[in-house]
Amino acid sequence: MHRKATDLNKFSISLKRQKLIVYLTLIVLTFFVYWQVNQHDFINFDDNRYVFDNINVQSGISPEGMKWAFTTKDIGLWNLLIWVSLMMDYQIFGLQAGGYHLTNLMLHILSTLLLFWVFNRMTGALWKSAFVAAFFALHPLSVESVAWISKRRDVLCLFWTMLTLCLYVYYTEQSTIKRYLPVVGTFVLALMSKPLVVTLPVMMILLDYWPLKRHESRDRNWFVWQLREKAPFFILSAVFSIIAIYARYYGENPYYAQYYGENPSDNYFPLSFRVANAVVSFVSYLGKILWPHDLAVKYYFSFPLPVGQVFYSAIIMMVVTVSVMMAVKRRPYLFVGWAWYSIAILPMLNVIQFGYLAMSDHHTYLPYIGIAIMLAWGIPLLFSGKARCEKTLFAAGLTAIAVLAVLTWRQCGYWENTYELLNHTCQVTNNKNNYLLYNNIASKLAQRGKIADAIDHYNKAIGMRPDMHLPYCGRGLAYHHLGQYRRAMEDYNQALSLQPDYAEAYYNRGNAYDELGKYHQAIEDYNEAIRLKPDYLQAYNNRGNTYFSMGNHERGCRDAQKACRLGYCRLLEYAKNRGHCR
């Protein structure tokens, strides 16, 4: 291993103390920048499914809970360790969102420290390694993974990934089976956190080339040797890839049905478009790494893509790739950094369509480490004169990290709650699918009692996508709260004409009929809502209440009892007190 004294020999501080300073600075600075997440709320994008509406997570660590965690494909994912970690958090913090945020932050800090350790251990370049770690810790693109509780899979996976690389470097110093097995074990834990880390074996090979330079002693049999050594990792990657694809396509994910209908295959984009979007996203991610601006929680597909944008993105990809490959022998770190970014981002480009987002900031959480490597080892090439170079680079590095820290602190503020996040996203993005964002903002405004503002946002959503059912149903509910039942029913009718099997619209329309005293029509709508959603607690409860209003106590009691079995017993208690039910 390289054992340089330090990159900045002008310092009289010992190497050991310099390392300690780096560790402490990374911890304190990252805590300071992210500490505000301790006061943040849950985000109503997945956090409900992961925590506050998930009765299995809220059961804590128990035999039943562990069985569920091992077998569930909830949200179209198989992420055993995510569920276990959230169960542990629930036992400690209950439904206090700040505790979950702090767990994410702790994992992010641990990954940062391990990242610094592994590159300093491999290269001996303390301050370059420190820059890579600080760039990772304090880049605004990391905010989504840290400040969003349901992205626990990112921070947990990266922790195990960094630990895997640390153990791998330790193994390369003395290649024994005792050192090899822990590497395999932590890689399995990383895959059980997020299977998209399947590219890690290839990244290990990159590190073997530089900075470990293991190929120099095995020029003739290098390929066979690598294949043999990495075979267990590639097998594990293949197995977990199959599990991930199976869970995605056969898992319990209501997202497609809620927003796009019961048949998600009808909403898949053509392969040619997905490839084009992958090319554009590849370069767009790179742009946001180098210039982090207009970061948003949702970047929807924009169909079709401008041909010029696809063309120029492809040119940039090819130019950089060819350039780093031509310099691979003289500047191997540029090649390794670019390959790290390219390989890690590849599974995130949605060529195999798993959703309806063109990009997501959290997809860069592992990949942008590769760009940090290129910057840390590549920028010094632009300077001549060692003493001047060190002073200039040190000042420039501190300035860059300070700017990133300020931007990250600011970005964290947008994640205070769902309303602030969605409002910011609408301000920095412009896409016809932003109707979903306006729809969610309207829902939050309605919950706060700001009905007029909610209707205004529903109108914006409908103006963007008049062919989608959700905003109509939401606006109908807002009119309902104002007592404008006929206008509400007009919107419910429109929602059902666009989505005939939308149970919530039938339920809401039934409530409107009930308010108007049209009990038979209300019963018909409740019946249809229950047919579409057999465990629809609110529909049973309200149908029972309507039966009581009609004087049909027998059927009212039956629905009240069903609602009680599903978890809501107030109607049954009321009916018993009135002598309607036994």
C-alpha positions as a Python dict, from the first residue, in 0.01 Angstrom:
ca = {
    (1, 'M'): (0, 0, 0),
    (2, 'H'): (107, 360, -58),
    (3, 'R'): (226, 531, 259),
    (4, 'K'): (265, 898, 182),
    (5, 'A'): (312, 1121, 484),
    (6, 'T'): (43, 1359, 362),
    (7, 'D'): (-67, 1553, 58),
    (8, 'L'): (17, 1877, 238),
    (9, 'N'): (368, 1834, 371),
    (10, 'K'): (373, 2192, 492),
    (11, 'F'): (163, 2086, 790),
    (12, 'S'): (363, 2003, 1100),
    (13, 'I'): (71, 1807, 1242),
    (14, 'S'): (133, 1434, 1254),
    (15, 'L'): (-42, 1210, 1004),
    (16, 'K'): (-243, 1043, 1279),
    (17, 'R'): (-375, 1375, 1405),
    (18, 'Q'): (-455, 1490, 1052),
    (19, 'K'): (-671, 1179, 1006),
    (20, 'L'): (-841, 1247, 1338),
    (21, 'I'): (-909, 1606, 1229),
    (22, 'V'): (-1064, 1481, 905),
    (23, 'Y'): (-1288, 1230, 1085),
    (24, 'L'): (-1407, 1486, 1340),
    (25, 'T'): (-1463, 1754, 1076),
    (26, 'L'): (-1668, 1520, 860),
    (27, 'I'): (-1883, 1421, 1158),
    (28, 'V'): (-1939, 1771, 1296),
    (29, 'L'): (-1996, 1941, 960),
    (30, 'T'): (-2239, 1676, 834),
    (31, 'F'): (-2431, 1682, 1163),
    (32, 'F'): (-2451, 2062, 1150),
    (33, 'V'): (-2574, 2074, 790),
    (34, 'Y'): (-2835, 1800, 833),
    (35, 'W'): (-2940, 1852, 1194),
    (36, 'Q'): (-3258, 2033, 1096),
    (37, 'V'): (-3407, 1703, 971),
    (38, 'N'): (-3458, 1619, 1339),
    (39, 'Q'): (-3754, 1859, 1328),
    (40, 'H'): (-3895, 1738, 997),
    (41, 'D'): (-4218, 1548, 949),
    (42, 'F'): (-4300, 1235, 752),
    (43, 'I'): (-4332, 1282, 376),
    (44, 'N'): (-4654, 1151, 222),
    (45, 'F'): (-4471, 982, -62),
    (46, 'D'): (-4410, 627, 60),
    (47, 'D'): (-4348, 721, 427),
    (48, 'N'): (-4707, 619, 497),
    (49, 'R'): (-4658, 276, 338),
    (50, 'Y'): (-4323, 234, 509),
    (51, 'V'): (-4409, 359, 858),
    (52, 'F'): (-4716, 545, 980),
    (53, 'D'): (-4978, 336, 796),
    (54, 'N'): (-4787, 8, 814),
    (55, 'I'): (-4922, -208, 1096),
    (56, 'N'): (-4651, -470, 1037),
    (57, 'V'): (-4372, -219, 1098),
    (58, 'Q'): (-4561, -90, 1400),
    (59, 'S'): (-4569, -439, 1549),
    (60, 'G'): (-4196, -393, 1615),
    (61, 'I'): (-3944, -674, 1633),
    (62, 'S'): (-4157, -985, 1681),
    (63, 'P'): (-4180, -1335, 1529),
    (64, 'E'): (-4481, -1228, 1321),
    (65, 'G'): (-4310, -910, 1212),
    (66, 'M'): (-3990, -1089, 1111),
    (67, 'K'): (-4188, -1346, 913),
    (68, 'W'): (-4364, -1064, 729),
    (69, 'A'): (-4033, -884, 663),
    (70, 'F'): (-3882, -1200, 513),
    (71, 'T'): (-4176, -1275, 285),
    (72, 'T'): (-4341, -946, 191),
    (73, 'K'): (-4313, -785, -151),
    (74, 'D'): (-4491, -475, -29),
    (75, 'I'): (-4440, -167, -250),
    (76, 'G'): (-4303, -398, -517),
    (77, 'L'): (-3976, -451, -330),
    (78, 'W'): (-3803, -719, -128),
    (79, 'N'): (-3593, -522, 120),
    (80, 'L'): (-3565, -734, 434),
    (81, 'L'): (-3320, -513, 623),
    (82, 'I'): (-3520, -197, 554),
    (83, 'W'): (-3824, -338, 729),
    (84, 'V'): (-3618, -466, 1022),
    (85, 'S'): (-3446, -129, 1069),
    (86, 'L'): (-3780, 56, 1058),
    (87, 'M'): (-3928, -188, 1310),
    (88, 'M'): (-3636, -114, 1542),
    (89, 'D'): (-3691, 259, 1496),
    (90, 'Y'): (-4059, 222, 1578),
    (91, 'Q'): (-3979, 43, 1902),
    (92, 'I'): (-3752, 333, 2000),
    (93, 'F'): (-3924, 640, 1853),
    (94, 'G'): (-4284, 533, 1794),
    (95, 'L'): (-4427, 771, 1533),
    (96, 'Q'): (-4187, 1058, 1608),
    (97, 'A'): (-4052, 1128, 1261),
    (98, 'G'): (-3737, 1300, 1391),
    (99, 'G'): (-3598, 972, 1525),
    (100, 'Y'): (-3624, 803, 1186),
    (101, 'H'): (-3452, 1103, 1024),
    (102, 'L'): (-3167, 1082, 1276),
    (103, 'T'): (-3117, 714, 1196),
    (104, 'N'): (-3083, 802, 827),
    (105, 'L'): (-2835, 1076, 919),
    (106, 'M'): (-2626, 843, 1134),
    (107, 'L'): (-2604, 589, 851),
    (108, 'H'): (-2504, 867, 610),
    (109, 'I'): (-2225, 982, 843),
    (110, 'L'): (-2097, 627, 895),
    (111, 'S'): (-2087, 575, 517),
    (112, 'T'): (-1892, 899, 483),
    (113, 'L'): (-1632, 789, 737),
    (114, 'L'): (-1595, 447, 573),
    (115, 'L'): (-1557, 612, 232),
    (116, 'F'): (-1274, 827, 364),
    (117, 'W'): (-1110, 527, 528),
    (118, 'V'): (-1120, 307, 218),
    (119, 'F'): (-973, 564, -21),
    (120, 'N'): (-711, 683, 224),
    (121, 'R'): (-616, 321, 288),
    (122, 'M'): (-589, 244, -83),
    (123, 'T'): (-409, 560, -198),
    (124, 'G'): (-246, 716, 107),
    (125, 'A'): (-367, 1050, -35),
    (126, 'L'): (-526, 1182, 282),
    (127, 'W'): (-659, 1516, 160),
    (128, 'K'): (-780, 1388, -174),
    (129, 'S'): (-964, 1113, 10),
    (130, 'A'): (-1104, 1370, 252),
    (131, 'F'): (-1236, 1573, -42),
    (132, 'V'): (-1409, 1268, -189),
    (133, 'A'): (-1574, 1194, 147),
    (134, 'A'): (-1678, 1556, 207),
    (135, 'F'): (-1809, 1590, -149),
    (136, 'F'): (-2023, 1283, -89),
    (137, 'A'): (-2140, 1386, 257),
    (138, 'L'): (-2233, 1744, 174),
    (139, 'H'): (-2357, 1735, -183),
    (140, 'P'): (-2720, 1852, -220),
    (141, 'L'): (-2806, 1541, -422),
    (142, 'S'): (-2764, 1334, -105),
    (143, 'V'): (-3045, 1524, 69),
    (144, 'E'): (-3322, 1314, -82),
    (145, 'S'): (-3170, 991, 50),
    (146, 'V'): (-3103, 1132, 397),
    (147, 'A'): (-3410, 1352, 453),
    (148, 'W'): (-3665, 1106, 315),
    (149, 'I'): (-3739, 829, 563),
    (150, 'S'): (-3856, 582, 299),
    (151, 'K'): (-3517, 613, 130),
    (152, 'R'): (-3369, 425, 425),
    (153, 'R'): (-3280, 166, 164),
    (154, 'D'): (-3028, 409, 11),
    (155, 'V'): (-2842, 503, 328),
    (156, 'L'): (-2853, 151, 473),
    (157, 'C'): (-2740, -6, 147),
    (158, 'L'): (-2453, 240, 108),
    (159, 'F'): (-2338, 174, 463),
    (160, 'W'): (-2310, -198, 391),
    (161, 'T'): (-2155, -122, 51),
    (162, 'M'): (-1882, 94, 203),
    (163, 'L'): (-1820, -166, 473),
    (164, 'T'): (-1793, -429, 198),
    (165, 'L'): (-1529, -222, 19),
    (166, 'C'): (-1338, -164, 344),
    (167, 'L'): (-1330, -537, 412),
    (168, 'Y'): (-1238, -600, 50),
    (169, 'V'): (-936, -369, 73),
    (170, 'Y'): (-838, -545, 394),
    (171, 'Y'): (-870, -877, 211),
    (172, 'T'): (-647, -762, -77),
    (173, 'E'): (-367, -691, 170),
    (174, 'Q'): (-367, -1059, 268),
    (175, 'S'): (-583, -1282, 48),
    (176, 'T'): (-710, -1547, 289),
    (177, 'I'): (-1048, -1716, 318),
    (178, 'K'): (-1093, -1568, 666),
    (179, 'R'): (-1077, -1222, 516),
    (180, 'Y'): (-1277, -1315, 205),
    (181, 'L'): (-1591, -1450, 373),
    (182, 'P'): (-1678, -1127, 562),
    (183, 'V'): (-1666, -943, 227),
    (184, 'V'): (-1926, -1182, 85),
    (185, 'G'): (-2135, -1153, 400),
    (186, 'T'): (-2155, -772, 398),
    (187, 'F'): (-2226, -775, 24),
    (188, 'V'): (-2530, -995, 95),
    (189, 'L'): (-2644, -743, 356),
    (190, 'A'): (-2606, -461, 103),
    (191, 'L'): (-2816, -655, -149),
    (192, 'M'): (-3079, -722, 118),
    (193, 'S'): (-3100, -346, 170),
    (194, 'K'): (-3124, -246, -197),
    (195, 'P'): (-3058, -490, -482),
    (196, 'L'): (-2953, -214, -722),
    (197, 'V'): (-2602, -246, -576),
    (198, 'V'): (-2560, -553, -798),
    (199, 'T'): (-2288, -363, -989),
    (200, 'L'): (-2051, -369, -690),
    (201, 'P'): (-1842, -667, -816),
    (202, 'V'): (-1755, -467, -1128),
    (203, 'M'): (-1657, -172, -911),
    (204, 'M'): (-1428, -401, -711),
    (205, 'I'): (-1253, -492, -1037),
    (206, 'L'): (-1213, -121, -1112),
    (207, 'L'): (-1047, -66, -774),
    (208, 'D'): (-821, -365, -843),
    (209, 'Y'): (-697, -176, -1149),
    (210, 'W'): (-660, 154, -964),
    (211, 'P'): (-558, 235, -699),
    (212, 'L'): (-488, -120, -576),
    (213, 'K'): (-300, -211, -899),
    (214, 'R'): (-347, -581, -836),
    (215, 'H'): (-329, -649, -1211),
    (216, 'E'): (45, -569, -1220),
    (217, 'S'): (138, -898, -1058),
    (218, 'R'): (-101, -1106, -1271),
    (219, 'D'): (-78, -973, -1625),
    (220, 'R'): (-118, -1308, -1800),
    (221, 'N'): (-406, -1465, -1608),
    (222, 'W'): (-571, -1145, -1486),
    (223, 'F'): (-911, -1208, -1645),
    (224, 'V'): (-940, -1572, -1529),
    (225, 'W'): (-818, -1478, -1182),
    (226, 'Q'): (-1072, -1196, -1151),
    (227, 'L'): (-1353, -1416, -1276),
    (228, 'R'): (-1268, -1685, -1023),
    (229, 'E'): (-1230, -1443, -732),
    (230, 'K'): (-1546, -1245, -809),
    (231, 'A'): (-1764, -1540, -911),
    (232, 'P'): (-1958, -1560, -580),
    (233, 'F'): (-2033, -1189, -601),
    (234, 'F'): (-2162, -1213, -958),
    (235, 'I'): (-2378, -1512, -866),
    (236, 'L'): (-2526, -1323, -573),
    (237, 'S'): (-2590, -1023, -797),
    (238, 'A'): (-2774, -1241, -1047),
    (239, 'V'): (-2988, -1405, -777),
    (240, 'F'): (-3088, -1075, -616),
    (241, 'S'): (-3157, -921, -958),
    (242, 'I'): (-3409, -1197, -1027),
    (243, 'I'): (-3567, -1146, -684),
    (244, 'A'): (-3590, -770, -744),
    (245, 'I'): (-3755, -809, -1084),
    (246, 'Y'): (-3999, -1067, -949),
    (247, 'A'): (-4091, -849, -651),
    (248, 'R'): (-4137, -545, -873),
    (249, 'Y'): (-4370, -714, -1119),
    (250, 'Y'): (-4557, -938, -878),
    (251, 'G'): (-4536, -735, -559),
    (252, 'E'): (-4813, -559, -371),
    (253, 'N'): (-4776, -209, -514),
    (254, 'P'): (-5095, -1, -541),
    (255, 'Y'): (-4909, 288, -704),
    (256, 'Y'): (-4998, 196, -1061),
    (257, 'A'): (-5363, 127, -987),
    (258, 'Q'): (-5406, 445, -785),
    (259, 'Y'): (-5255, 683, -1036),
    (260, 'Y'): (-5265, 509, -1373),
    (261, 'G'): (-5529, 237, -1360),
    (262, 'E'): (-5529, -134, -1296),
    (263, 'N'): (-5313, -231, -1594),
    (264, 'P'): (-4969, -67, -1568),
    (265, 'S'): (-4850, -227, -1892),
    (266, 'D'): (-5084, 10, -2077),
    (267, 'N'): (-4871, 300, -1951),
    (268, 'Y'): (-4528, 168, -2045),
    (269, 'F'): (-4324, 384, -2279),
    (270, 'P'): (-4167, 236, -2593),
    (271, 'L'): (-3818, 90, -2555),
    (272, 'S'): (-3676, 345, -2798),
    (273, 'F'): (-3803, 628, -2579),
    (274, 'R'): (-3669, 466, -2262),
    (275, 'V'): (-3323, 430, -2420),
    (276, 'A'): (-3332, 792, -2532),
    (277, 'N'): (-3443, 901, -2185),
    (278, 'A'): (-3157, 697, -2034),
    (279, 'V'): (-2904, 884, -2248),
    (280, 'V'): (-3050, 1223, -2150),
    (281, 'S'): (-3076, 1125, -1783),
    (282, 'F'): (-2715, 1003, -1778),
    (283, 'V'): (-2593, 1350, -1877),
    (284, 'S'): (-2858, 1535, -1674),
    (285, 'Y'): (-2745, 1356, -1358),
    (286, 'L'): (-2389, 1456, -1440),
    (287, 'G'): (-2500, 1816, -1481),
    (288, 'K'): (-2672, 1815, -1141),
    (289, 'I'): (-2362, 1670, -978),
    (290, 'L'): (-2141, 1947, -1115),
    (291, 'W'): (-2404, 2220, -1079),
    (292, 'P'): (-2672, 2119, -825),
    (293, 'H'): (-2968, 2339, -912),
    (294, 'D'): (-3347, 2300, -939),
    (295, 'L'): (-3344, 1974, -742),
    (296, 'A'): (-3690, 1822, -706),
    (297, 'V'): (-3854, 1515, -559),
    (298, 'K'): (-4023, 1426, -891),
    (299, 'Y'): (-3891, 1445, -1248),
    (300, 'Y'): (-4163, 1297, -1467),
    (301, 'F'): (-4111, 1153, -1813),
    (302, 'S'): (-4147, 1413, -2087),
    (303, 'F'): (-4273, 1245, -2403),
    (304, 'P'): (-4145, 1288, -2666),
    (305, 'L'): (-3789, 1403, -2598),
    (306, 'P'): (-3635, 1670, -2823),
    (307, 'V'): (-3409, 1499, -3077),
    (308, 'G'): (-3140, 1761, -3026),
    (309, 'Q'): (-3126, 1696, -2651),
    (310, 'V'): (-3079, 1323, -2709),
    (311, 'F'): (-2813, 1386, -2974),
    (312, 'Y'): (-2603, 1627, -2767),
    (313, 'S'): (-2631, 1406, -2459),
    (314, 'A'): (-2501, 1109, -2661),
    (315, 'I'): (-2211, 1321, -2793),
    (316, 'I'): (-2111, 1425, -2440),
    (317, 'M'): (-2121, 1063, -2322),
    (318, 'M'): (-1903, 943, -2609),
    (319, 'V'): (-1650, 1229, -2589),
    (320, 'V'): (-1587, 1184, -2216),
    (321, 'T'): (-1577, 804, -2244),
    (322, 'V'): (-1329, 807, -2532),
    (323, 'S'): (-1114, 1070, -2358),
    (324, 'V'): (-1079, 879, -2031),
    (325, 'M'): (-1011, 552, -2215),
    (326, 'M'): (-734, 712, -2420),
    (327, 'A'): (-573, 835, -2097),
    (328, 'V'): (-632, 516, -1899),
    (329, 'K'): (-261, 425, -1862),
    (330, 'R'): (-145, 775, -1773),
    (331, 'R'): (-447, 885, -1573),
    (332, 'P'): (-616, 566, -1445),
    (333, 'Y'): (-812, 753, -1178),
    (334, 'L'): (-1009, 942, -1445),
    (335, 'F'): (-1107, 615, -1608),
    (336, 'V'): (-1198, 452, -1275),
    (337, 'G'): (-1401, 752, -1160),
    (338, 'W'): (-1594, 772, -1489),
    (339, 'A'): (-1649, 396, -1498),
    (340, 'W'): (-1767, 403, -1133),
    (341, 'Y'): (-2026, 668, -1219),
    (342, 'S'): (-2135, 498, -1543),
    (343, 'I'): (-2169, 149, -1398),
    (344, 'A'): (-2341, 258, -1077),
    (345, 'I'): (-2595, 479, -1260),
    (346, 'L'): (-2677, 218, -1524),
    (347, 'P'): (-2944, 25, -1323),
    (348, 'M'): (-3107, 357, -1228),
    (349, 'L'): (-3176, 479, -1583),
    (350, 'N'): (-3518, 308, -1612),
    (351, 'V'): (-3446, 132, -1941),
    (352, 'I'): (-3644, -153, -1784),
    (353, 'Q'): (-3936, 64, -1676),
    (354, 'F'): (-4013, 34, -1305),
    (355, 'G'): (-4209, 354, -1263),
    (356, 'Y'): (-4312, 684, -1415),
    (357, 'L'): (-4021, 906, -1316),
    (358, 'A'): (-3754, 996, -1568),
    (359, 'M'): (-3503, 1071, -1291),
    (360, 'S'): (-3471, 1075, -912),
    (361, 'D'): (-3202, 1256, -714),
    (362, 'H'): (-3149, 961, -480),
    (363, 'H'): (-3036, 750, -776),
    (364, 'T'): (-2705, 939, -770),
    (365, 'Y'): (-2628, 849, -407),
    (366, 'L'): (-2363, 589, -498),
    (367, 'P'): (-2274, 699, -855),
    (368, 'Y'): (-2157, 1053, -783),
    (369, 'I'): (-1870, 919, -573),
    (370, 'G'): (-1709, 837, -909),
    (371, 'I'): (-1726, 1202, -1015),
    (372, 'A'): (-1576, 1303, -679),
    (373, 'I'): (-1282, 1071, -755),
    (374, 'M'): (-1232, 1236, -1093),
    (375, 'L'): (-1237, 1583, -937),
    (376, 'A'): (-1007, 1498, -647),
    (377, 'W'): (-736, 1339, -862),
    (378, 'G'): (-804, 1517, -1191),
    (379, 'I'): (-819, 1886, -1100),
    (380, 'P'): (-457, 1894, -972),
    (381, 'L'): (-353, 1815, -1331),
    (382, 'L'): (-460, 2168, -1423),
    (383, 'F'): (-200, 2324, -1194),
    (384, 'S'): (178, 2335, -1219),
    (385, 'G'): (421, 2395, -936),
    (386, 'K'): (375, 2175, -633),
    (387, 'A'): (379, 2434, -354),
    (388, 'R'): (148, 2675, -533),
    (389, 'C'): (-73, 2389, -643),
    (390, 'E'): (-120, 2262, -288),
    (391, 'K'): (-213, 2603, -150),
    (392, 'T'): (-451, 2682, -435),
    (393, 'L'): (-613, 2341, -433),
    (394, 'F'): (-656, 2338, -57),
    (395, 'A'): (-829, 2678, -63),
    (396, 'A'): (-1040, 2582, -366),
    (397, 'G'): (-1139, 2253, -204),
    (398, 'L'): (-1248, 2423, 117),
    (399, 'T'): (-1446, 2679, -82),
    (400, 'A'): (-1620, 2411, -288),
    (401, 'I'): (-1711, 2212, 23),
    (402, 'A'): (-1839, 2526, 197),
    (403, 'V'): (-2061, 2610, -101),
    (404, 'L'): (-2196, 2254, -114),
    (405, 'A'): (-2266, 2265, 261),
    (406, 'V'): (-2472, 2584, 226),
    (407, 'L'): (-2666, 2443, -71),
    (408, 'T'): (-2731, 2119, 115),
    (409, 'W'): (-2853, 2301, 426),
    (410, 'R'): (-3089, 2502, 206),
    (411, 'Q'): (-3209, 2192, 21),
    (412, 'C'): (-3281, 2020, 354),
    (413, 'G'): (-3522, 2299, 440),
    (414, 'Y'): (-3749, 2206, 151),
    (415, 'W'): (-3802, 1864, 310),
    (416, 'E'): (-3966, 2002, 626),
    (417, 'N'): (-4302, 1857, 531),
    (418, 'T'): (-4495, 1734, 230),
    (419, 'Y'): (-4651, 2069, 145),
    (420, 'E'): (-4319, 2260, 140),
    (421, 'L'): (-4157, 1985, -65),
    (422, 'L'): (-4430, 1970, -327),
    (423, 'N'): (-4456, 2347, -351),
    (424, 'H'): (-4081, 2373, -414),
    (425, 'T'): (-4095, 2095, -673),
    (426, 'C'): (-4369, 2271, -868),
    (427, 'Q'): (-4160, 2590, -869),
    (428, 'V'): (-3848, 2426, -1016),
    (429, 'T'): (-4005, 2182, -1262),
    (430, 'N'): (-4235, 2220, -1560),
    (431, 'N'): (-4401, 1904, -1683),
    (432, 'K'): (-4755, 1801, -1773),
    (433, 'N'): (-4733, 1526, -1512),
    (434, 'N'): (-4693, 1789, -1243),
    (435, 'Y'): (-5067, 1752, -1210),
    (436, 'L'): (-4987, 1484, -950),
    (437, 'L'): (-4788, 1739, -750),
    (438, 'Y'): (-5066, 1998, -766),
    (439, 'N'): (-5313, 1726, -671),
    (440, 'N'): (-5109, 1639, -362),
    (441, 'I'): (-5060, 2004, -266),
    (442, 'A'): (-5436, 2053, -293),
    (443, 'S'): (-5494, 1753, -68),
    (444, 'K'): (-5261, 1899, 196),
    (445, 'L'): (-5430, 2240, 174),
    (446, 'A'): (-5770, 2075, 219),
    (447, 'Q'): (-5643, 1894, 528),
    (448, 'R'): (-5539, 2233, 668),
    (449, 'G'): (-5887, 2370, 605),
    (450, 'K'): (-5778, 2596, 316),
    (451, 'I'): (-6053, 2471, 86),
    (452, 'A'): (-6053, 2763, -160),
    (453, 'D'): (-5676, 2730, -213),
    (454, 'A'): (-5717, 2355, -250),
    (455, 'I'): (-5979, 2399, -523),
    (456, 'D'): (-5745, 2641, -702),
    (457, 'H'): (-5468, 2379, -706),
    (458, 'Y'): (-5710, 2107, -818),
    (459, 'N'): (-5807, 2337, -1106),
    (460, 'K'): (-5441, 2368, -1203),
    (461, 'A'): (-5403, 1990, -1196),
    (462, 'I'): (-5713, 1944, -1413),
    (463, 'G'): (-5590, 2210, -1655),
    (464, 'M'): (-5269, 2011, -1701),
    (465, 'R'): (-5430, 1668, -1731),
    (466, 'P'): (-5807, 1682, -1789),
    (467, 'D'): (-5796, 1311, -1874),
    (468, 'M'): (-5689, 1198, -1524),
    (469, 'H'): (-5937, 1106, -1253),
    (470, 'L'): (-5759, 1197, -930),
    (471, 'P'): (-5796, 1578, -936),
    (472, 'Y'): (-6168, 1551, -1012),
    (473, 'C'): (-6226, 1327, -713),
    (474, 'G'): (-6020, 1557, -490),
    (475, 'R'): (-6199, 1870, -607),
    (476, 'G'): (-6531, 1695, -554),
    (477, 'L'): (-6433, 1624, -195),
    (478, 'A'): (-6338, 1990, -149),
    (479, 'Y'): (-6678, 2102, -281),
    (480, 'H'): (-6833, 1846, -47),
    (481, 'H'): (-6664, 2014, 252),
    (482, 'L'): (-6818, 2344, 139),
    (483, 'G'): (-7164, 2184, 129),
    (484, 'Q'): (-7182, 2212, -251),
    (485, 'Y'): (-7295, 1853, -298),
    (486, 'R'): (-7422, 1879, -654),
    (487, 'R'): (-7094, 2027, -779),
    (488, 'A'): (-6916, 1757, -583),
    (489, 'M'): (-7119, 1485, -756),
    (490, 'E'): (-7043, 1635, -1096),
    (491, 'D'): (-6673, 1589, -1023),
    (492, 'Y'): (-6726, 1238, -885),
    (493, 'N'): (-6916, 1147, -1201),
    (494, 'Q'): (-6633, 1282, -1415),
    (495, 'A'): (-6376, 1086, -1215),
    (496, 'L'): (-6578, 766, -1263),
    (497, 'S'): (-6616, 827, -1635),
    (498, 'L'): (-6236, 837, -1656),
    (499, 'Q'): (-6173, 553, -1406),
    (500, 'P'): (-6487, 333, -1373),
    (501, 'D'): (-6335, 108, -1106),
    (502, 'Y'): (-6226, 386, -869),
    (503, 'A'): (-6370, 281, -532),
    (504, 'E'): (-6299, 613, -356),
    (505, 'A'): (-6516, 803, -607),
    (506, 'Y'): (-6810, 571, -543),
    (507, 'Y'): (-6759, 610, -168),
    (508, 'N'): (-6741, 990, -186),
    (509, 'R'): (-7044, 1011, -414),
    (510, 'G'): (-7233, 786, -174),
    (511, 'N'): (-7154, 1032, 105),
    (512, 'A'): (-7289, 1318, -108),
    (513, 'Y'): (-7610, 1128, -180),
    (514, 'D'): (-7644, 1057, 192),
    (515, 'E'): (-7610, 1428, 273),
    (516, 'L'): (-7885, 1504, 22),
    (517, 'G'): (-8112, 1240, 179),
    (518, 'K'): (-8098, 1016, -129),
    (519, 'Y'): (-8035, 704, 74),
    (520, 'H'): (-8102, 441, -194),
    (521, 'Q'): (-7850, 599, -434),
    (522, 'A'): (-7603, 625, -145),
    (523, 'I'): (-7644, 253, -66),
    (524, 'E'): (-7584, 165, -432),
    (525, 'D'): (-7258, 361, -438),
    (526, 'Y'): (-7139, 214, -107),
    (527, 'N'): (-7217, -133, -245),
    (528, 'E'): (-7004, -67, -551),
    (529, 'A'): (-6717, 74, -343),
    (530, 'I'): (-6720, -238, -123),
    (531, 'R'): (-6736, -465, -427),
    (532, 'L'): (-6422, -301, -564),
    (533, 'K'): (-6252, -282, -225),
    (534, 'P'): (-6383, -560, 3),
    (535, 'D'): (-6211, -431, 320),
    (536, 'Y'): (-6321, -70, 274),
    (537, 'L'): (-6378, 14, 642),
    (538, 'Q'): (-6522, 363, 586),
    (539, 'A'): (-6770, 235, 327),
    (540, 'Y'): (-6904, -30, 567),
    (541, 'N'): (-6930, 228, 844),
    (542, 'N'): (-7112, 487, 633),
    (543, 'R'): (-7339, 232, 467),
    (544, 'G'): (-7434, 110, 812),
    (545, 'N'): (-7510, 466, 920),
    (546, 'T'): (-7726, 516, 609),
    (547, 'Y'): (-7919, 194, 684),
    (548, 'F'): (-7988, 326, 1034),
    (549, 'S'): (-8114, 653, 881),
    (550, 'M'): (-8349, 444, 664),
    (551, 'G'): (-8471, 252, 970),
    (552, 'N'): (-8311, -76, 853),
    (553, 'H'): (-8146, -160, 1185),
    (554, 'E'): (-8066, -521, 1094),
    (555, 'R'): (-7847, -429, 798),
    (556, 'G'): (-7710, -129, 983),
    (557, 'C'): (-7594, -353, 1268),
    (558, 'R'): (-7438, -596, 1023),
    (559, 'D'): (-7227, -319, 866),
    (560, 'A'): (-7143, -166, 1203),
    (561, 'Q'): (-7012, -506, 1320),
    (562, 'K'): (-6808, -547, 1001),
    (563, 'A'): (-6658, -201, 1048),
    (564, 'C'): (-6573, -290, 1406),
    (565, 'R'): (-6397, -609, 1295),
    (566, 'L'): (-6193, -396, 1055),
    (567, 'G'): (-6090, -165, 1341),
    (568, 'Y'): (-6357, 106, 1385),
    (569, 'C'): (-6623, 38, 1651),
    (570, 'R'): (-6775, 380, 1720),
    (571, 'L'): (-7086, 324, 1507),
    (572, 'L'): (-7151, -14, 1671),
    (573, 'E'): (-7117, 136, 2019),
    (574, 'Y'): (-7355, 417, 1924),
    (575, 'A'): (-7609, 170, 1782),
    (576, 'K'): (-7592, -45, 2096),
    (577, 'N'): (-7647, 259, 2317),
    (578, 'R'): (-7956, 345, 2111),
    (579, 'G'): (-8083, -12, 2136),
    (580, 'H'): (-8048, -78, 1763),
    (581, 'C'): (-7794, -360, 1805),
    (582, 'R'): (-7739, -621, 2071),
}
